[in-house]
Amino acid sequence: MSTLVWFDGEVRPAEEPVVTALDRGLTVGDGVFDTCVVVSGRPFALRRHVARLVRSATTAGLPVPPADVVTSAALDLAARLEGGSGRLRVTWTAGPLPAGAARADASPTLLLTASAEPVPHPGADGPRPRTAVVVVPWVRNERSPLVGVKSTSYGENVLALEHARRRGGTEAVLANTREELCEGAASNVFLEADGELLTPPLASGCLAGVTRELVLEWAQQAGLPVREAVVPMAHFLAAEHAAVTSATRGIVPVDSIDGREITPGPVTLRVQELYAARAADDLDP
């Protein structure tokens, strides 16, 4: 796997140090990020990912990242990526500051990385990895100041995923403080019931995933029964069909919940087919 880094206007080897030890993204996790897949040398849905990066920064009280610079750097890195496919990440932090200094005194740090790896195209057919979800004992705080922010403070997600993996899972699912379905540690979650595919509203505390957004938008245009709805966690635990969405997965059915096997739902499969066709047709929808 080869990795490229963009920093301060230049593409650099991954081994070159570029961020100082005082950067707040490193010392206190004071930053935001966004990730997309690279397909045929182009980042998929880049416009939407950059817009979400801007929303995350604004909500977190960080300076607004320069969308034109981010877009140009992302396109440059993606075009250079070996094999033309992989994963691209944009990180925007509060910048370097000595301990105790006010955040406003720093110049933000912009860093992009691109890794060549076998990430499936969001619209690709063929075999997929098994998706086994485990509901973790911790919850999302839907009243947190970081609701809707894809924050570099990722410790909760790491611990949730490790908890799931120790129990044979590939993704962790969290409720919110109201015992409603919220989201996965690295995905948005859908429940299929009574002929509809439902996903928690943003008021649940979940992240506004780009793939989630595309699924809702494209399904509505196609007249498919997909919508936002409050889902009690007990309903998810008893679900017969469920799915997860993320930039690197697209939309995929869940195969098990807490070790209980479930099957792909008919609406999920129709939406998956629609998503594959639309994503293959337009790399920046």
Secondary structure as UniProt FT lines:
FT   STRAND          3..7
FT   TURN            8..9
FT   STRAND          10..13
FT   TURN            14..15
FT   TURN            21..22
FT   HELIX           24..27
FT   STRAND          31..39
FT   TURN            40..41
FT   STRAND          42..43
FT   TURN            44..45
FT   HELIX           46..59
FT   TURN            60..61
FT   HELIX           67..80
FT   HELIX           82..84
FT   STRAND          86..93
FT   TURN            99..100
FT   HELIX           103..105
FT   STRAND          109..116
FT   TURN            122..123
FT   STRAND          132..140
FT   TURN            142..143
FT   TURN            145..148
FT   HELIX           155..166
FT   TURN            167..168
FT   STRAND          171..176
FT   TURN            177..178
FT   STRAND          180..184
FT   TURN            185..186
FT   STRAND          187..193
FT   TURN            194..195
FT   STRAND          196..199
FT   HELIX           202..204
FT   HELIX           210..222
FT   STRAND          226..228
FT   HELIX           233..237
FT   STRAND          241..246
FT   TURN            247..249
FT   STRAND          250..253
FT   STRAND          256..257
FT   TURN            258..259
FT   STRAND          260..261
FT   HELIX           266..281
//
